[in-house]
Amino acid sequence: MSVTAPMPTAKERPRRTRTKRVSALPAIKLSQLLPSHIDLRNPLKAVLVCQDCETWVPITGMQSKVQKLVPHHIGKAHVAAAVHCRSSNRRIEFDITIFEWRHALTDAATEASSRQATAVLPKAFSPQTDHTLRGRSENGAVGRRAEWAAALHRVRQADQLRRTVPQGARPTDGPEVSLVSHQAAAQSKEGQLQCAHCGAAESSLVEAVAAGWCRITRRLHCGRCAQRFPAWTRTSF
């Protein structure tokens, strides 16, 4: 009767650094890295972002005296050339605890969420404004000029009606009310607007507005004279 030999089992390997080589570069301090570039959720499988190649690299020797980055290459596998990273076998200095890292990571996430831009929704137009804007876009520049010409004609008609004095006796039971505005008070006897600085005249208030006339210290000035005064002193009609 033959006896079957038991299957051999592999012995547990000691948890130690595979190689004794250590990079001559200065040790990487975890406190100098961004909390988001460190992953200590599983301390025995800790990883961090390499400062040279900016890739996630495991940390070996977590149960040994020396912790360092595992040897790794620059570039993706089967895509770029296998160039050895200069930070391979670089020592890692654990100058922060896992609790401090979690606290710093939470603070960084809170600060990043507060910097995110929020979507600002435009205020809805009223039906009348929406109808007006749609009409302007459909009519184009020619239509807008026609609308402005029609409005200008109505303004001139209103100006002429303001200059006319109604027939009949004035009321005696109340104070006298001026029939013209304070801008038109600077009109001369001929019914023209006159500049208080250079004496230039305009036949109507509409033409004065179109020419850039302004009121400065309650006096009318033409567009050329008004440019000599600061902008905060000029008041348009």
C-alpha positions in Angstrom: 0.0 0.0 0.0 1.5 3.3 -1.2 1.5 6.4 1.1 0.7 9.7 -0.6 3.0 12.5 0.5 1.2 15.6 1.7 1.2 18.7 -0.5 4.0 21.1 0.5 2.8 24.6 1.7 4.7 27.8 1.3 6.1 29.4 4.3 5.1 32.9 5.3 7.6 35.4 4.1 8.9 37.9 6.6 7.4 41.4 6.1 10.5 43.4 5.3 11.8 45.7 2.6 12.6 43.7 -0.6 15.8 45.6 -1.2 18.2 47.4 1.1 18.9 50.2 -1.3 17.9 53.6 -0.2 17.7 56.7 -2.5 20.2 59.5 -1.8 17.5 62.1 -2.1 16.1 63.7 1.1 13.3 61.9 2.8 9.7 62.9 1.9 7.8 64.3 4.8 4.1 63.6 4.8 3.3 66.9 6.4 4.7 68.7 3.3 2.4 66.9 0.9 -1.3 67.7 0.2 -3.7 65.6 2.2 -5.4 64.5 -1.0 -2.0 63.1 -2.2 -1.8 60.6 0.7 -3.9 57.5 1.3 -3.6 56.1 4.8 -7.0 54.4 5.0 -5.2 51.0 5.1 -1.9 51.7 6.9 -0.3 48.4 5.7 -1.1 49.4 2.1 -0.4 53.1 2.3 0.2 54.9 -1.0 1.1 58.5 -2.0 1.7 60.6 -5.1 5.3 60.6 -6.2 6.6 64.2 -6.4 8.7 63.4 -9.6 6.4 61.4 -11.8 3.0 62.4 -10.1 1.7 58.8 -10.0 0.4 56.8 -7.0 3.1 54.7 -5.6 2.9 52.2 -2.7 5.0 52.6 0.4 6.9 49.5 1.4 8.4 48.5 4.8 5.4 49.6 6.9 6.4 47.1 9.6 10.1 47.8 9.3 12.4 50.5 10.5 12.6 52.2 7.1 9.6 53.1 5.0 10.3 54.0 1.4 8.7 54.2 -2.0 8.7 51.0 -4.1 10.9 51.1 -7.3 8.7 52.3 -10.1 9.0 53.6 -13.7 7.9 56.8 -15.4 5.2 56.3 -18.0 2.4 53.8 -18.5 3.0 50.1 -19.0 3.2 48.9 -22.6 2.9 52.6 -23.8 6.0 54.5 -22.8 9.6 53.5 -22.3 10.5 51.9 -18.9 12.5 54.8 -17.4 13.4 54.3 -13.8 12.0 57.1 -11.5 14.6 59.0 -9.5 12.3 58.8 -6.4 12.4 55.0 -6.3 13.4 53.7 -2.9 13.1 57.2 -1.4 12.6 57.3 2.3 9.3 58.4 3.8 9.1 60.3 7.1 5.9 59.8 9.0 5.8 63.1 10.9 1.9 63.1 11.1 -0.5 60.6 12.6 -3.4 59.0 10.8 -5.8 61.0 12.9 -4.1 64.3 11.9 -4.1 63.2 8.2 -7.9 62.5 8.3 -8.5 65.9 10.0 -6.4 67.7 7.4 -8.2 65.8 4.5 -11.6 66.8 5.9 -10.6 70.5 6.2 -9.2 70.5 2.6 -12.4 68.9 1.2 -14.6 71.5 3.0 -12.4 74.4 1.7 -12.5 73.0 -1.9 -16.3 72.7 -1.8 -16.7 76.3 -0.6 -14.6 77.5 -3.6 -16.8 75.7 -6.2 -18.7 78.2 -8.3 -22.5 77.9 -8.0 -24.7 78.2 -11.1 -26.4 81.6 -11.3 -29.7 81.3 -13.0 -30.8 84.4 -15.0 -33.9 86.2 -13.8 -36.9 85.5 -16.0 -38.1 88.4 -18.2 -41.6 89.7 -17.9 -43.9 88.8 -20.8 -43.8 92.4 -22.1 -40.0 92.6 -21.9 -39.7 89.2 -23.6 -42.1 90.3 -26.4 -40.1 93.5 -26.9 -36.7 91.7 -27.0 -38.0 89.1 -29.5 -39.4 91.9 -31.7 -36.1 93.7 -31.7 -34.2 90.5 -32.6 -36.6 89.8 -35.4 -36.8 93.3 -36.9 -33.0 93.9 -36.8 -31.2 97.2 -37.0 -33.5 98.6 -39.7 -36.6 97.9 -37.6 -35.0 99.5 -34.5 -34.1 102.7 -36.4 -37.7 102.9 -37.6 -39.0 102.5 -34.0 -36.6 105.2 -32.8 -37.7 107.6 -35.6 -41.4 107.0 -34.7 -40.6 107.6 -31.0 -38.7 110.8 -31.8 -41.6 112.1 -33.8 -43.9 111.6 -30.9 -41.5 113.3 -28.5 -41.3 116.4 -30.8 -45.1 116.5 -30.9 -45.2 116.4 -27.1 -42.6 119.2 -27.0 -44.7 121.4 -29.2 -47.8 120.8 -27.1 -45.9 121.8 -23.9 -45.0 125.1 -25.5 -48.5 126.1 -26.3 -50.4 128.1 -23.7 -54.1 127.1 -23.2 -56.7 129.7 -24.0 -58.7 131.3 -21.2 -58.1 132.9 -17.9 -55.6 131.4 -15.5 -57.0 130.0 -12.2 -56.8 132.4 -9.3 -57.5 130.0 -6.4 -54.1 128.3 -6.6 -50.4 129.0 -7.0 -49.1 129.7 -10.4 -47.7 126.5 -12.1 -45.0 126.7 -14.7 -45.9 125.1 -18.0 -42.4 124.1 -18.9 -39.7 122.1 -17.1 -36.6 123.6 -15.5 -34.5 122.6 -18.5 -36.7 124.7 -20.7 -36.4 127.7 -18.4 -33.1 128.5 -20.1 -35.0 129.1 -23.4 -34.6 132.6 -24.9 -37.5 134.7 -26.1 -37.3 133.1 -29.5 -38.0 129.6 -28.0 -34.5 128.3 -28.2 -32.2 126.6 -25.7 -29.0 128.6 -25.1 -25.7 127.3 -23.7 -24.7 129.2 -20.5 -21.0 129.0 -21.5 -20.6 129.6 -25.2 -24.1 130.9 -26.1 -24.8 128.1 -28.6 -28.5 127.5 -29.2 -30.8 124.6 -30.1 -34.3 124.9 -31.4 -35.9 122.2 -29.2 -35.2 120.0 -26.2 -35.1 116.8 -28.4 -32.4 118.2 -30.6 -30.4 119.3 -27.5 -30.6 115.9 -26.0 -29.4 114.4 -29.3 -26.5 116.8 -29.4 -25.4 115.8 -25.9 -26.5 118.8 -23.9 -26.3 118.5 -20.1 -27.3 120.4 -17.0 -24.4 121.6 -14.8 -25.2 123.5 -11.6 -28.7 124.1 -12.9 -27.4 125.7 -16.1 -27.6 124.3 -19.6 -24.4 123.5 -21.4 -23.9 122.2 -24.9 -22.1 118.9 -25.5 -18.8 120.5 -26.3 -18.8 122.8 -23.2 -20.1 120.0 -20.9 -17.0 117.9 -21.7 -14.8 120.5 -19.8 -16.5 119.6 -16.5 -16.1 116.4 -14.5 -18.5 113.6 -15.3 -20.0 113.6 -11.8 -21.2 117.2 -12.3 -23.0 116.6 -15.6 -26.7 115.7 -15.4 -28.5 114.6 -18.5 -32.0 115.5 -19.3 
